[in-house]
Amino acid sequence: MKRVWRFTSDAVAQAEHFCFHSHGIPNPKPNIPSFTTTTAAFTSPGLTRRHCTSATPPPPHPLQDITPLFIEKRRLPFGEDLINKASVLKNQLVLEASDSNRVIEILDENSASLIESHVGGSVLLELLNQLDSWPSLALQVFDWRREKKNYGVDSPMSVYEYSKGIKAAGRCKDVHHAVEIFLDAAKKGMRTTSTYNALMSAFMFNGLAKNCHELFCDMKKHAACPPSIGTYNILISLYSRLLLVDHMEETYQAIKESDLQPSENTYNYLIAGYISASMWHDMERVFQMMNRGPVKPNLKTHLLMLRGYGQSGNLEKMEEMYSLVRDHVNKKEIPLIRAMICAYCKSSDSDRVKKVEGLLKLIPQKHYRPWLNALLIKLYSQEDWLEEMEIAINEAFERRTRIASASIMRCVTATYYRCNAIERLETFVKRAECAGWRICRSLCPEFIGRLCL
């Protein structure tokens, strides 16, 4: 695979230099400013994008929180008793999460079962696994464990504990701490594929794409740390987020040329990249590759394809995919429900209003979105559903949503005319002007002019 960036020094040293010296940050410092790497930073001659079919900005990446998938979850064969102990402790910590002193007290009270009674810290590792959704707590637990080791507790820390600590620091947006943990592990002879993957994912989670790639190049210099499929998955996701489709595909080709086997995540990240780039044919090609190959689509794959079909306007396949994951989507995937509504609103389906109405019932009021409100106003106006249109308009007024789209305002005005509701139009125009909506004077200049006198 061709190199994308050129490097002049060891990546680990660069990472340390970046975190402790760049941007005028002294060493050490507990927090760093939020860095965001945009695609504009990667448009040098060595970084070219394949042409994307859509001229509109790409939607949010379909795989927003991908860091947990990059850490290889090598769980020990815990007994049920150990898992239950970790679960009870997790619940106690979550309840006291706002009090760091109390968290330390709970850990101290249970130190025997966490460390001393189980060589290798197996209960602790299970606890860190269970705290994946609470990265701040996981980092507190890891720091407590490392402090205990530094004070002479006779139980060596494992590489998986270090990996979990790096991951938790990255999720807490504390890149300084993630690098420090990585360097500490390396100093203790635990420079491994797992710790590299953890720091790469921490960099990417915080938008530090260049540092992520530099670390990968450093990793390849160490024979004892061969890239795993998780490593390549990080790179594929990195390139897909940046719409660097050619580099994403080169990374996949590197997997095929190695002894590694693509995983479900590999294909899912490829599909996500093609969705972000609006490359529907390639999205479908990867999906069919999974259907024919040994790695079959999973739930995440079907959810991605549902989004992709919706964004591409392929309603038939969207509905087919929805039928496979309906129960899950209805309960847990409100953004996907909104995406389906958007697809219907933009379509010419004869039953689109009925289908939209059915999906709207699945969205709680607290999940209101102004853009969806605007789409519904346009949909009802196009279908001459006057009452429903006014309900949507009233909701927009109540929530102080400002409509600035000329096409929506033209649709609304035309609907009032077609329904012979001129008095209602007059009321609407007055309210819209007060609310700062865009008034289409060109559509009915005499009428609008009279209202403005």
Kinemage of the C-alpha trace (Angstrom):
@kinemage 1
@onewidth
@group {chain A} dominant
@subgroup {mainchain}
@vectorlist {calphas} color= white
{ca met a 1} P 0.000 0.000 0.000
{ca lys a 2} L 1.454 3.335 -0.955
{ca arg a 3} L 2.298 5.796 1.758
{ca val a 4} L -0.027 8.701 2.131
{ca trp a 5} L 2.027 11.011 4.303
{ca arg a 6} L 5.792 11.454 4.590
{ca phe a 7} L 7.386 11.216 7.997
{ca thr a 8} L 10.704 12.470 9.299
{ca ser a 9} L 10.885 10.835 12.731
{ca asp a 10} L 9.668 7.978 14.831
{ca ala a 11} L 5.883 8.108 15.211
{ca val a 12} L 5.870 7.425 18.926
{ca ala a 13} L 8.270 10.291 19.534
{ca gln a 14} L 6.146 12.493 17.279
{ca ala a 15} L 3.049 11.532 19.226
{ca glu a 16} L 4.729 12.471 22.479
{ca his a 17} L 6.023 15.710 20.966
{ca phe a 18} L 2.581 16.537 19.578
{ca cys a 19} L 0.788 15.978 22.835
{ca phe a 20} L 3.280 17.747 25.078
{ca his a 21} L 4.840 20.491 22.959
{ca ser a 22} L 2.692 21.432 19.971
{ca his a 23} L 0.323 24.377 20.078
{ca gly a 24} L 2.300 25.846 22.967
{ca ile a 25} L 1.151 23.218 25.453
{ca pro a 26} L 3.578 22.666 28.349
{ca asn a 27} L 4.601 19.195 29.501
{ca pro a 28} L 2.676 17.818 31.250
{ca lys a 29} L -0.809 19.284 31.116
{ca pro a 30} L -3.981 17.475 32.185
{ca asn a 31} L -6.150 18.602 29.318
{ca ile a 32} L -5.544 19.464 25.693
{ca pro a 33} L -7.626 21.653 23.393
{ca ser a 34} L -10.034 19.949 21.052
{ca phe a 35} L -8.323 19.280 17.747
{ca thr a 36} L -10.393 18.570 14.656
{ca thr a 37} L -8.745 17.279 11.494
{ca thr a 38} L -10.733 18.222 8.436
{ca thr a 39} L -10.531 16.789 4.976
{ca ala a 40} L -8.968 20.039 3.813
{ca ala a 41} L -5.835 19.033 5.675
{ca phe a 42} L -5.426 15.996 3.461
{ca thr a 43} L -5.638 17.420 -0.024
{ca ser a 44} L -1.945 17.402 -0.804
{ca pro a 45} L -0.765 15.790 -4.062
{ca gly a 46} L -0.272 12.492 -2.250
{ca leu a 47} L -3.892 12.395 -1.154
{ca thr a 48} L -6.440 12.245 -3.941
{ca arg a 49} L -10.122 11.471 -3.705
{ca arg a 50} L -12.134 9.462 -6.117
{ca his a 51} L -14.903 11.542 -7.633
{ca cys a 52} L -18.082 11.366 -5.558
{ca thr a 53} L -21.436 11.285 -7.288
{ca ser a 54} L -23.128 13.725 -4.941
{ca ala a 55} L -22.455 17.454 -5.007
{ca thr a 56} L -23.998 17.933 -1.577
{ca pro a 57} L -21.978 17.696 1.636
{ca pro a 58} L -21.743 14.116 2.927
{ca pro a 59} L -24.053 13.091 5.772
{ca pro a 60} L -22.685 12.243 9.199
{ca his a 61} L -20.604 9.109 9.045
{ca pro a 62} L -22.830 6.043 9.557
{ca leu a 63} L -20.443 4.627 12.156
{ca gln a 64} L -20.133 7.412 14.658
{ca asp a 65} L -18.778 5.584 17.697
{ca ile a 66} L -16.399 3.022 16.294
{ca thr a 67} L -13.595 3.048 18.851
{ca pro a 68} L -14.913 0.078 20.886
{ca leu a 69} L -14.693 -2.151 17.822
{ca phe a 70} L -10.974 -1.517 17.331
{ca ile a 71} L -9.815 -3.036 20.592
{ca glu a 72} L -9.513 -6.772 20.300
{ca lys a 73} L -11.758 -8.144 23.027
{ca arg a 74} L -9.833 -11.143 24.267
{ca arg a 75} L -11.877 -11.990 27.318
{ca leu a 76} L -10.533 -14.609 29.627
{ca pro a 77} L -12.806 -17.580 30.283
{ca phe a 78} L -14.341 -15.902 33.316
{ca gly a 79} L -16.509 -17.935 35.589
{ca glu a 80} L -20.002 -16.707 36.225
{ca asp a 81} L -19.016 -15.750 39.764
{ca leu a 82} L -16.276 -13.406 38.542
{ca ile a 83} L -18.585 -11.790 36.010
{ca asn a 84} L -21.216 -11.234 38.684
{ca lys a 85} L -18.653 -9.687 41.039
{ca ala a 86} L -17.546 -7.282 38.344
{ca ser a 87} L -21.159 -6.446 37.505
{ca val a 88} L -22.019 -5.634 41.127
{ca leu a 89} L -18.943 -3.451 41.404
{ca lys a 90} L -19.749 -1.708 38.124
{ca asn a 91} L -23.225 -0.817 39.378
{ca gln a 92} L -21.769 0.635 42.577
{ca leu a 93} L -19.272 2.725 40.640
{ca val a 94} L -21.874 4.030 38.205
{ca leu a 95} L -24.063 5.171 41.095
{ca glu a 96} L -21.140 7.076 42.649
{ca ala a 97} L -19.597 8.278 39.383
{ca ser a 98} L -19.979 11.965 40.284
{ca asp a 99} L -17.856 11.547 43.444
{ca ser a 100} L -14.296 10.585 42.500
{ca asn a 101} L -13.279 10.146 46.146
{ca arg a 102} L -16.103 7.687 46.701
{ca val a 103} L -15.085 5.796 43.556
{ca ile a 104} L -11.575 5.362 44.965
{ca glu a 105} L -13.012 4.215 48.299
{ca ile a 106} L -15.103 1.541 46.580
{ca leu a 107} L -12.090 0.324 44.628
{ca asp a 108} L -9.933 0.238 47.767
{ca glu a 109} L -12.613 -1.711 49.624
{ca asn a 110} L -12.611 -4.316 46.862
{ca ser a 111} L -8.900 -4.319 46.059
{ca ala a 112} L -8.410 -7.876 47.299
{ca ser a 113} L -10.912 -9.373 44.870
{ca leu a 114} L -9.850 -7.039 42.075
{ca ile a 115} L -6.110 -7.631 42.216
{ca glu a 116} L -4.631 -9.753 44.961
{ca ser a 117} L -6.991 -12.730 44.851
{ca his a 118} L -6.811 -13.128 41.079
{ca val a 119} L -3.372 -13.015 39.503
{ca gly a 120} L -3.455 -10.984 36.311
{ca gly a 121} L -6.326 -8.833 37.476
{ca ser a 122} L -9.014 -10.892 35.757
{ca val a 123} L -11.869 -9.341 37.728
{ca leu a 124} L -10.446 -5.913 37.013
{ca leu a 125} L -10.247 -6.638 33.294
{ca glu a 126} L -13.847 -7.825 33.282
{ca leu a 127} L -14.807 -4.638 35.126
{ca leu a 128} L -13.041 -2.547 32.473
{ca asn a 129} L -14.916 -4.468 29.796
{ca gln a 130} L -18.221 -3.728 31.506
{ca leu a 131} L -17.341 -0.028 31.813
{ca asp a 132} L -16.989 0.441 28.044
{ca ser a 133} L -19.982 2.792 28.055
{ca trp a 134} L -18.509 4.849 30.929
{ca pro a 135} L -15.015 5.788 29.701
{ca ser a 136} L -14.417 8.315 32.475
{ca leu a 137} L -15.057 5.664 35.108
{ca ala a 138} L -12.967 3.125 33.217
{ca leu a 139} L -10.062 5.582 33.185
{ca gln a 140} L -10.409 6.161 36.933
{ca val a 141} L -10.325 2.407 37.514
{ca phe a 142} L -7.252 2.013 35.316
{ca asp a 143} L -5.400 4.884 37.011
{ca trp a 144} L -6.251 3.396 40.405
{ca arg a 145} L -4.900 0.027 39.274
{ca arg a 146} L -1.670 1.546 37.982
{ca glu a 147} L -1.175 3.538 41.176
{ca lys a 148} L -1.613 0.363 43.211
{ca lys a 149} L 1.050 -1.316 41.101
{ca asn a 150} L 3.391 1.633 41.583
{ca tyr a 151} L 2.924 1.334 45.357
{ca gly a 152} L 4.161 -2.240 45.341
{ca val a 153} L 1.095 -4.425 44.859
{ca asp a 154} L 2.558 -7.736 43.721
{ca ser a 155} L 0.399 -8.362 40.681
{ca pro a 156} L 1.717 -7.430 37.244
{ca met a 157} L -0.487 -5.389 34.958
{ca ser a 158} L -1.474 -7.066 31.708
{ca val a 159} L -1.210 -5.654 28.213
{ca tyr a 160} L -4.988 -5.795 27.939
{ca glu a 161} L -5.350 -3.559 30.980
{ca tyr a 162} L -3.022 -1.043 29.344
{ca ser a 163} L -5.001 -1.252 26.104
{ca lys a 164} L -8.217 -0.581 27.982
{ca gly a 165} L -6.620 2.396 29.716
{ca ile a 166} L -5.437 3.896 26.413
{ca lys a 167} L -8.858 3.382 24.909
{ca ala a 168} L -10.629 4.974 27.887
{ca ala a 169} L -8.321 8.009 27.799
{ca gly a 170} L -9.028 8.453 24.102
{ca arg a 171} L -12.757 8.253 24.673
{ca cys a 172} L -12.372 10.913 27.383
{ca lys a 173} L -10.607 13.121 24.796
{ca asp a 174} L -7.463 13.099 26.910
{ca val a 175} L -4.865 12.336 24.241
{ca his a 176} L -2.011 13.349 26.559
{ca his a 177} L -3.005 10.608 28.951
{ca ala a 178} L -3.483 8.027 26.196
{ca val a 179} L 0.051 8.664 24.886
{ca glu a 180} L 1.501 8.591 28.395
{ca ile a 181} L -0.131 5.214 29.082
{ca phe a 182} L 1.145 3.851 25.759
{ca leu a 183} L 4.701 4.988 26.508
{ca asp a 184} L 4.515 3.556 30.017
{ca ala a 185} L 3.432 0.192 28.609
{ca ala a 186} L 6.268 0.292 26.051
{ca lys a 187} L 8.765 1.088 28.815
{ca lys a 188} L 7.604 -2.034 30.645
{ca gly a 189} L 8.111 -4.204 27.568
{ca met a 190} L 4.463 -4.196 26.487
{ca arg a 191} L 4.717 -2.576 23.078
{ca thr a 192} L 2.171 -4.818 21.344
{ca thr a 193} L -0.345 -4.845 18.527
{ca ser a 194} L -3.089 -4.302 21.085
{ca thr a 195} L -1.548 -1.137 22.554
{ca tyr a 196} L -0.795 0.231 19.080
{ca asn a 197} L -4.394 -0.368 18.011
{ca ala a 198} L -5.669 1.324 21.148
{ca leu a 199} L -3.589 4.467 20.582
{ca met a 200} L -4.413 4.563 16.850
{ca ser a 201} L -8.104 4.477 17.689
{ca ala a 202} L -7.616 7.147 20.376
{ca phe a 203} L -5.980 9.420 17.795
{ca met a 204} L -8.745 8.833 15.288
{ca phe a 205} L -11.501 9.300 17.866
{ca asn a 206} L -10.063 12.755 18.541
{ca gly a 207} L -9.701 13.699 14.872
{ca leu a 208} L -5.915 13.256 14.758
{ca ala a 209} L -5.830 11.333 11.491
{ca lys a 210} L -2.231 12.162 10.587
{ca asn a 211} L -0.961 10.965 13.958
{ca cys a 212} L -3.007 7.805 13.557
{ca his a 213} L -1.347 7.005 10.242
{ca glu a 214} L 2.128 7.888 11.538
{ca leu a 215} L 1.661 5.463 14.398
{ca phe a 216} L 0.676 2.738 11.922
{ca cys a 217} L 3.908 3.332 9.978
{ca asp a 218} L 5.901 3.056 13.211
{ca met a 219} L 4.049 -0.133 14.112
{ca lys a 220} L 5.169 -1.809 10.890
{ca lys a 221} L 8.805 -1.263 11.891
{ca his a 222} L 8.429 -3.623 14.854
{ca ala a 223} L 8.371 -7.299 13.933
{ca ala a 224} L 6.873 -8.155 17.326
{ca cys a 225} L 3.828 -5.958 16.595
{ca pro a 226} L 2.362 -7.163 13.296
{ca pro a 227} L -0.781 -5.297 12.176
{ca ser a 228} L -3.961 -7.206 12.952
{ca ile a 229} L -7.267 -7.084 11.120
{ca gly a 230} L -8.314 -4.555 13.765
{ca thr a 231} L -5.391 -2.342 12.741
{ca tyr a 232} L -6.462 -2.334 9.113
{ca asn a 233} L -10.065 -1.753 10.152
{ca ile a 234} L -8.949 1.450 11.855
{ca leu a 235} L -7.303 2.638 8.649
{ca ile a 236} L -10.299 1.738 6.485
{ca ser a 237} L -12.601 3.653 8.806
{ca leu a 238} L -10.142 6.560 8.896
{ca tyr a 239} L -10.081 6.850 5.101
{ca ser a 240} L -13.823 6.351 4.762
{ca arg a 241} L -14.449 9.248 7.140
{ca leu a 242} L -12.195 11.462 5.040
{ca leu a 243} L -13.798 10.287 1.766
{ca leu a 244} L -10.397 8.985 0.647
{ca val a 245} L -11.940 6.083 -1.206
{ca asp a 246} L -8.831 5.087 -3.167
{ca his a 247} L -6.795 4.736 0.024
{ca met a 248} L -9.620 2.848 1.692
{ca glu a 249} L -9.626 0.366 -1.174
{ca glu a 250} L -5.823 0.079 -1.128
{ca thr a 251} L -6.001 -0.834 2.547
{ca tyr a 252} L -8.553 -3.529 1.787
{ca gln a 253} L -6.278 -4.831 -0.978
{ca ala a 254} L -3.419 -4.990 1.541
{ca ile a 255} L -5.598 -7.204 3.734
{ca lys a 256} L -6.274 -9.539 0.815
{ca glu a 257} L -2.554 -9.781 0.084
{ca ser a 258} L -1.745 -10.623 3.707
{ca asp a 259} L -2.505 -13.694 5.789
{ca leu a 260} L -5.347 -11.842 7.508
{ca gln a 261} L -9.015 -12.497 6.886
{ca pro a 262} L -11.491 -9.603 6.563
{ca ser a 263} L -13.988 -9.387 9.403
{ca glu a 264} L -17.575 -8.177 9.576
{ca asn a 265} L -16.218 -4.804 10.680
{ca thr a 266} L -13.938 -4.626 7.638
{ca tyr a 267} L -16.851 -4.892 5.235
{ca asn a 268} L -19.061 -2.641 7.337
{ca tyr a 269} L -16.461 0.145 7.286
{ca leu a 270} L -16.129 -0.232 3.512
{ca ile a 271} L -19.895 0.043 3.117
{ca ala a 272} L -19.966 3.064 5.438
{ca gly a 273} L -17.274 4.746 3.361
{ca tyr a 274} L -19.157 4.180 0.124
{ca ile a 275} L -22.350 5.538 1.706
{ca ser a 276} L -20.530 8.688 2.821
{ca ala a 277} L -19.186 9.096 -0.719
{ca ser a 278} L -22.616 8.391 -2.286
{ca met a 279} L -21.107 5.503 -4.263
{ca trp a 280} L -24.177 3.294 -4.335
{ca his a 281} L -22.914 0.715 -6.839
{ca asp a 282} L -19.826 -0.016 -4.732
{ca met a 283} L -21.935 -0.125 -1.581
{ca glu a 284} L -24.115 -2.807 -3.180
{ca arg a 285} L -21.072 -4.679 -4.506
{ca val a 286} L -19.578 -5.073 -1.023
{ca phe a 287} L -22.934 -6.139 0.399
{ca gln a 288} L -23.344 -8.841 -2.237
{ca met a 289} L -19.746 -9.909 -1.613
{ca met a 290} L -20.714 -10.557 1.999
{ca asn a 291} L -23.819 -12.478 0.968
{ca arg a 292} L -21.743 -14.768 -1.245
{ca gly a 293} L -18.694 -15.109 0.990
{ca pro a 294} L -17.870 -16.700 4.348
{ca val a 295} L -18.355 -13.438 6.285
{ca lys a 296} L -22.101 -12.872 6.320
{ca pro a 297} L -23.897 -9.558 6.935
{ca asn a 298} L -24.738 -8.812 10.556
{ca leu a 299} L -27.187 -6.392 12.139
{ca lys a 300} L -24.833 -3.438 11.645
{ca thr a 301} L -24.533 -4.318 7.951
{ca his a 302} L -28.297 -4.348 7.503
{ca leu a 303} L -28.645 -1.017 9.311
{ca leu a 304} L -25.999 0.517 7.055
{ca met a 305} L -27.690 -0.823 3.936
{ca leu a 306} L -31.035 0.514 5.145
{ca arg a 307} L -29.485 3.967 5.416
{ca gly a 308} L -27.720 3.628 2.085
{ca tyr a 309} L -30.841 2.560 0.218
{ca gly a 310} L -32.756 5.419 1.803
{ca gln a 311} L -30.173 8.027 0.860
{ca ser a 312} L -29.950 6.691 -2.688
{ca gly a 313} L -33.743 6.736 -3.098
{ca asn a 314} L -34.006 2.975 -3.648
{ca leu a 315} L -37.289 2.584 -1.773
{ca glu a 316} L -37.927 -1.011 -2.805
{ca lys a 317} L -34.674 -2.280 -1.313
{ca met a 318} L -34.991 0.091 1.632
{ca glu a 319} L -38.343 -1.439 2.537
{ca glu a 320} L -36.968 -4.940 2.009
{ca met a 321} L -34.088 -4.219 4.383
{ca tyr a 322} L -36.430 -2.557 6.889
{ca ser a 323} L -38.513 -5.731 7.038
{ca leu a 324} L -35.415 -7.629 8.234
{ca val a 325} L -34.578 -5.260 11.093
{ca arg a 326} L -37.952 -3.644 11.811
{ca asp a 327} L -38.161 -4.518 15.508
{ca his a 328} L -34.654 -3.278 16.263
{ca val a 329} L -35.049 -0.073 14.242
{ca asn a 330} L -38.420 0.782 15.772
{ca lys a 331} L -37.011 0.486 19.299
{ca lys a 332} L -33.448 1.761 19.005
{ca glu a 333} L -32.725 3.524 15.704
{ca ile a 334} L -34.675 6.785 15.581
{ca pro a 335} L -32.085 8.421 13.258
{ca leu a 336} L -32.750 5.642 10.738
{ca ile a 337} L -36.498 6.209 11.028
{ca arg a 338} L -35.916 9.872 10.220
{ca ala a 339} L -33.741 8.842 7.267
{ca met a 340} L -36.568 6.671 5.916
{ca ile a 341} L -39.046 9.535 6.310
{ca cys a 342} L -36.646 11.766 4.397
{ca ala a 343} L -36.433 9.175 1.611
{ca tyr a 344} L -40.230 8.992 1.308
{ca cys a 345} L -40.574 12.784 1.335
{ca lys a 346} L -38.193 13.054 -1.612
{ca ser a 347} L -39.851 10.235 -3.564
{ca ser a 348} L -42.878 10.019 -5.840
{ca asp a 349} L -44.310 6.979 -4.056
{ca ser a 350} L -48.107 7.069 -4.252
{ca asp a 351} L -48.459 6.010 -0.593
{ca arg a 352} L -45.642 8.137 0.743
{ca val a 353} L -47.793 10.215 3.094
{ca lys a 354} L -49.351 7.127 4.636
{ca lys a 355} L -45.931 5.539 5.109
{ca val a 356} L -44.508 8.726 6.595
{ca glu a 357} L -47.428 8.986 9.013
{ca gly a 358} L -46.755 5.426 10.173
{ca leu a 359} L -43.085 6.137 10.812
{ca leu a 360} L -43.783 9.429 12.597
{ca lys a 361} L -45.702 7.537 15.279
{ca leu a 362} L -42.444 5.811 16.232
{ca ile a 363} L -40.611 9.076 17.016
{ca pro a 364} L -41.150 10.595 20.506
{ca gln a 365} L -41.792 14.336 20.714
{ca lys a 366} L -38.483 14.890 22.489
{ca his a 367} L -36.677 13.835 19.315
{ca tyr a 368} L -37.981 16.826 17.329
{ca arg a 369} L -35.747 17.990 14.470
{ca pro a 370} L -36.321 21.323 12.654
{ca trp a 371} L -35.224 19.931 9.279
{ca leu a 372} L -37.735 17.090 9.564
{ca asn a 373} L -40.477 19.574 10.461
{ca ala a 374} L -39.638 21.534 7.291
{ca leu a 375} L -39.748 18.365 5.179
{ca leu a 376} L -43.195 17.498 6.532
{ca ile a 377} L -44.520 20.981 5.737
{ca lys a 378} L -43.370 20.552 2.155
{ca leu a 379} L -44.734 17.000 1.903
{ca tyr a 380} L -48.215 17.930 3.129
{ca ser a 381} L -48.304 21.016 0.935
{ca gln a 382} L -47.377 19.009 -2.156
{ca glu a 383} L -50.219 16.595 -1.410
{ca asp a 384} L -52.678 19.429 -0.599
{ca trp a 385} L -53.202 18.087 2.916
{ca leu a 386} L -54.097 21.524 4.257
{ca glu a 387} L -54.946 20.595 7.846
{ca glu a 388} L -51.833 18.460 8.316
{ca met a 389} L -49.711 21.159 6.691
{ca glu a 390} L -50.984 23.779 9.124
{ca ile a 391} L -50.378 21.481 12.083
{ca ala a 392} L -46.757 21.129 10.971
{ca ile a 393} L -46.522 24.898 10.398
{ca asn a 394} L -47.934 25.638 13.855
{ca glu a 395} L -45.414 23.269 15.423
{ca ala a 396} L -42.619 25.113 13.639
{ca phe a 397} L -43.924 28.445 14.960
{ca glu a 398} L -44.243 27.077 18.489
{ca arg a 399} L -40.704 25.688 18.446
{ca arg a 400} L -39.366 28.867 16.818
{ca thr a 401} L -38.140 26.995 13.773
{ca arg a 402} L -37.349 29.454 10.995
{ca ile a 403} L -38.048 28.324 7.416
{ca ala a 404} L -35.683 29.955 4.931
{ca ser a 405} L -36.324 27.681 1.947
{ca ala a 406} L -37.977 29.446 -0.984
{ca ser a 407} L -39.214 26.145 -2.436
{ca ile a 408} L -41.056 25.245 0.769
{ca met a 409} L -42.669 28.674 0.981
{ca arg a 410} L -43.788 28.450 -2.646
{ca cys a 411} L -45.337 25.039 -1.967
{ca val a 412} L -47.200 26.367 1.070
{ca thr a 413} L -48.495 29.434 -0.768
{ca ala a 414} L -49.581 27.374 -3.771
{ca thr a 415} L -51.444 24.947 -1.506
{ca tyr a 416} L -53.479 27.745 0.055
{ca tyr a 417} L -54.417 28.944 -3.441
{ca arg a 418} L -55.340 25.460 -4.662
{ca cys a 419} L -57.458 24.885 -1.574
{ca asn a 420} L -59.101 28.312 -1.968
{ca ala a 421} L -58.005 29.290 1.544
{ca ile a 422} L -56.958 32.898 0.940
{ca glu a 423} L -57.886 34.065 4.439
{ca arg a 424} L -55.714 31.347 5.928
{ca leu a 425} L -52.907 32.393 3.608
{ca glu a 426} L -53.197 35.961 4.880
{ca thr a 427} L -52.913 34.761 8.473
{ca phe a 428} L -49.972 32.528 7.599
{ca val a 429} L -48.048 35.300 5.827
{ca lys a 430} L -48.428 37.654 8.792
{ca arg a 431} L -47.222 35.000 11.237
{ca ala a 432} L -44.373 33.967 8.933
{ca glu a 433} L -43.121 37.538 8.635
{ca cys a 434} L -43.185 37.961 12.402
{ca ala a 435} L -41.266 34.694 12.789
{ca gly a 436} L -38.621 35.709 10.264
{ca trp a 437} L -39.589 33.184 7.598
{ca arg a 438} L -38.703 33.806 3.988
{ca ile a 439} L -41.643 35.394 2.139
{ca cys a 440} L -41.923 34.678 -1.596
{ca arg a 441} L -43.126 38.047 -2.850
{ca ser a 442} L -42.507 37.025 -6.464
{ca leu a 443} L -45.247 34.375 -6.316
{ca cys a 444} L -48.127 36.690 -5.440
{ca pro a 445} L -46.721 40.255 -5.399
{ca glu a 446} L -50.055 42.086 -5.310
{ca phe a 447} L -51.370 40.018 -2.406
{ca ile a 448} L -48.160 40.171 -0.379
{ca gly a 449} L -47.796 43.879 -1.095
{ca arg a 450} L -51.288 44.548 0.230
{ca leu a 451} L -50.526 42.654 3.441
{ca cys a 452} L -47.369 44.649 4.025
{ca leu a 453} L -49.016 48.063 3.742
